[in-house]
């Protein structure tokens, strides 16, 4: 199956370079290029790609706003590109619905890998990485724990699953923690994402903090891996 991609960057050489790298892959086709966020949104509407590569800083409509529009409109998944190695940009991009984040000096093989990872429905950042980002930007609030009403849609076991997702556990670790099968965990994760309208596990991590289910500084459950030990990509 061919992965259809839109590449958006206001720098023509950068945009063309990424497009050339991807288009020579046997399983990837670049269906359109765009010079700003508005053009990217229109290209996605017209061509219905599987993945959109979006530069964060673009004229007219920036990449984060384009990502938000694209994520809300359909099934196209987004990978954000930037020259700025900033946690703030990562958080904003993930919150807008991005499934991945890359610096523009990314290696050729890593760029291709990122597109393939996101196209198959996985996230490019491990949940533990997203967890640390969310903790950083929710920590100053120091708000009382008032769980959001959205969590009422979840069963008790689904809440437990969301809690463990937010702590960065893999499916196998969640299965061990809940003493259930991997298949059951996959079912719980799928139910959590569907009921809360979330695209992937990274969005689930953010949701867990925003709804008050988890707060910065909460101790990890038994069996959780040390921070930073998760792989670079995580199954959705």
C-alpha positions as CSV (number, residue, x, y, z in Angstrom):
1,X,0.0,0.0,0.0
2,X,1.4,3.4,-1.0
3,X,1.6,6.1,1.6
4,X,0.4,9.4,0.2
5,X,2.1,12.5,1.6
6,X,1.7,16.3,1.5
7,X,4.8,18.3,2.3
8,X,4.4,21.9,3.5
9,X,7.3,24.4,4.1
10,X,7.7,28.0,3.1
11,X,11.3,27.4,2.1
12,X,11.2,25.9,-1.3
13,X,14.6,24.2,-1.1
14,X,13.7,22.5,2.2
15,X,10.3,21.5,0.9
16,X,11.6,20.1,-2.4
17,X,14.4,18.3,-0.6
18,X,12.0,16.5,1.7
19,X,9.7,15.7,-1.2
20,X,12.5,14.2,-3.2
21,X,13.7,12.0,-0.3
22,X,10.2,10.7,0.2
23,X,9.1,10.3,-3.4
24,X,11.9,7.9,-4.3
25,X,10.7,5.5,-1.7
26,X,8.8,2.5,-3.3
27,X,6.0,2.8,-0.8
28,X,5.7,6.6,-0.5
29,X,4.2,9.1,-3.0
30,X,4.3,12.9,-2.5
31,X,1.0,14.0,-3.9
32,X,1.4,17.8,-3.3
33,X,3.7,20.5,-1.9
34,X,2.5,23.6,-0.1
35,X,4.2,26.9,0.8
36,X,2.1,27.8,3.8
37,X,-0.4,26.4,6.2
38,X,-3.5,27.5,4.2
39,X,-2.1,25.8,1.1
40,X,-1.4,22.7,3.2
41,X,-5.0,22.5,4.4
42,X,-6.3,22.9,0.9
43,X,-3.9,20.3,-0.4
44,X,-5.0,17.8,2.2
45,X,-8.6,18.5,1.4
46,X,-8.0,18.0,-2.3
47,X,-5.7,15.0,-2.3
48,X,-6.7,13.2,0.9
49,X,-3.2,12.0,1.9
50,X,-2.3,9.7,4.7
51,X,0.4,12.0,6.2
52,X,1.1,15.7,6.1
53,X,4.6,17.1,6.9
54,X,4.1,20.6,8.3
55,X,6.7,23.2,9.1
56,X,5.7,25.0,12.3
57,X,6.6,28.5,11.2
58,X,4.8,29.4,7.9
59,X,3.1,32.6,6.7
60,X,-0.6,33.2,6.6
61,X,-1.5,30.1,8.6
62,X,1.2,28.5,10.7
63,X,1.9,24.8,10.9
64,X,0.2,24.3,14.3
65,X,-3.0,25.9,13.2
66,X,-2.9,23.9,10.0
67,X,-2.3,20.8,12.0
68,X,-5.3,21.6,14.2
69,X,-7.6,22.0,11.1
70,X,-6.3,18.9,9.4
71,X,-6.6,16.8,12.5
72,X,-10.2,17.9,13.1
73,X,-11.3,17.4,9.5
74,X,-10.3,13.8,8.7
75,X,-7.9,10.9,8.9
76,X,-4.7,12.5,7.7
77,X,-2.0,12.3,10.3
78,X,0.6,15.0,10.8
79,X,4.3,15.2,11.4
80,X,5.6,18.6,12.5
81,X,8.9,20.0,11.3
82,X,10.9,22.8,12.9
83,X,14.4,24.3,13.3
84,X,13.6,25.0,17.0
85,X,14.4,22.3,19.5
86,X,11.8,23.6,22.0
87,X,9.6,21.6,24.4
88,X,7.0,24.4,24.0
89,X,6.7,23.8,20.3
90,X,6.5,20.0,20.8
91,X,3.7,20.5,23.3
92,X,1.7,22.9,21.1
93,X,2.1,20.6,18.1
94,X,1.0,17.5,20.0
95,X,-1.9,19.4,21.6
96,X,-3.0,20.4,18.1
97,X,-3.2,16.8,17.0
98,X,0.2,16.0,15.6
99,X,1.4,12.4,15.7
100,X,5.1,13.2,15.4
101,X,7.7,15.9,15.7
102,X,11.0,16.2,13.8
103,X,13.8,18.8,13.6
104,X,14.6,20.0,10.1
105,X,18.1,18.6,10.3
106,X,16.6,15.1,10.6
107,X,18.5,12.4,8.8
108,X,17.1,11.0,5.6
109,X,16.4,7.6,7.0
110,X,14.7,9.1,10.1
111,X,12.5,11.2,7.9
112,X,11.3,8.2,5.9
113,X,10.9,6.2,9.1
114,X,8.8,8.9,10.7
115,X,6.4,8.9,7.8
116,X,6.0,5.2,7.9
117,X,5.5,5.1,11.6
118,X,2.8,7.7,11.6
119,X,1.1,6.3,8.5
120,X,0.6,3.0,10.2
121,X,-1.2,4.7,13.1
122,X,1.6,4.9,15.6
123,X,3.0,7.9,17.4
124,X,6.5,9.2,16.8
125,X,7.2,10.2,20.4
126,X,7.1,7.7,23.2
127,X,4.3,8.3,25.7
128,X,6.9,8.9,28.5
129,X,8.3,11.8,26.5
130,X,4.9,13.3,26.0
131,X,4.3,12.8,29.8
132,X,7.3,14.8,30.7
133,X,6.3,17.6,28.4
134,X,2.7,17.7,29.7
135,X,4.1,17.8,33.3
136,X,6.3,20.7,32.5
137,X,3.5,22.8,31.1
138,X,0.8,21.8,33.7
139,X,3.0,22.0,36.8
140,X,2.7,25.8,37.3
141,X,-1.0,25.7,37.5
142,X,-1.1,23.8,40.9
143,X,-4.9,23.4,40.5
144,X,-7.1,21.2,42.7
145,X,-7.8,17.8,41.3
146,X,-11.2,18.1,39.7
147,X,-11.6,15.3,37.1
148,X,-13.3,16.3,33.9
149,X,-16.8,15.1,33.1
150,X,-15.4,13.5,30.0
151,X,-14.0,10.7,32.1
152,X,-17.6,9.7,33.1
153,X,-17.8,7.9,29.7
154,X,-15.1,5.4,30.8
155,X,-15.5,2.3,32.8
156,X,-13.4,1.8,35.9
157,X,-11.0,-0.5,34.0
158,X,-10.8,2.0,31.1
159,X,-9.8,4.7,33.6
160,X,-7.1,2.5,35.0
161,X,-5.9,1.9,31.5
162,X,-5.8,5.7,30.7
163,X,-3.9,6.2,34.0
164,X,-1.3,3.7,33.0
165,X,-1.0,5.1,29.5
166,X,-0.3,8.5,31.1
167,X,2.5,7.0,33.1
168,X,4.1,5.8,29.9
169,X,3.5,2.0,30.2
170,X,3.5,-0.2,27.2
171,X,0.6,-2.6,26.4
172,X,2.6,-5.5,27.9
173,X,3.3,-3.6,31.1
174,X,-0.3,-2.5,31.4
175,X,-1.4,-6.2,30.9
176,X,1.0,-7.2,33.8
177,X,-0.2,-4.3,36.0
178,X,-3.9,-5.2,35.5
179,X,-3.3,-8.9,35.3
180,X,-5.1,-9.3,31.9
181,X,-4.1,-10.4,28.4
182,X,-2.5,-8.2,25.8
183,X,-5.6,-8.5,23.7
184,X,-7.7,-7.2,26.5
185,X,-5.4,-4.2,26.9
186,X,-5.7,-3.4,23.2
187,X,-9.4,-3.5,23.6
188,X,-9.3,-1.1,26.6
189,X,-6.9,1.3,24.8
190,X,-9.2,1.3,21.7
191,X,-12.2,2.0,23.9
192,X,-10.5,4.9,25.7
193,X,-9.4,6.5,22.5
194,X,-12.8,6.1,20.9
195,X,-14.9,7.3,23.9
196,X,-12.7,10.4,24.4
197,X,-12.3,11.2,20.7
198,X,-8.5,10.8,20.8
199,X,-6.2,10.0,17.9
200,X,-3.4,8.1,19.6
201,X,-1.7,7.3,22.8
202,X,0.1,10.6,23.0
203,X,-3.2,12.4,22.9
204,X,-4.3,10.1,25.7
205,X,-1.4,11.2,27.8
206,X,-2.3,14.9,27.4
207,X,-6.0,14.2,28.1
208,X,-5.1,12.4,31.3
209,X,-3.4,15.5,32.6
210,X,-5.9,18.0,31.3
211,X,-8.8,16.1,32.8
212,X,-7.2,15.9,36.2
213,X,-6.8,12.1,36.2
214,X,-3.1,12.5,36.6
215,X,-1.1,15.4,38.1
216,X,2.5,16.4,37.8
217,X,4.6,14.7,40.3
218,X,2.3,11.7,40.9
219,X,4.3,8.6,41.8
220,X,4.5,5.9,39.0
221,X,2.7,2.6,39.5
222,X,4.6,-0.6,40.2
223,X,6.3,-1.9,37.1
224,X,6.7,1.5,35.4
225,X,10.0,1.9,33.6
226,X,12.3,4.7,34.5
227,X,11.8,8.1,32.7
228,X,13.3,8.1,29.3
229,X,13.4,4.3,28.9
230,X,10.6,4.1,26.4
231,X,11.3,3.5,22.7
232,X,11.2,6.4,20.1
233,X,7.9,5.3,18.8
234,X,4.9,3.8,20.4
235,X,2.0,1.8,19.2
236,X,-1.3,3.6,18.9
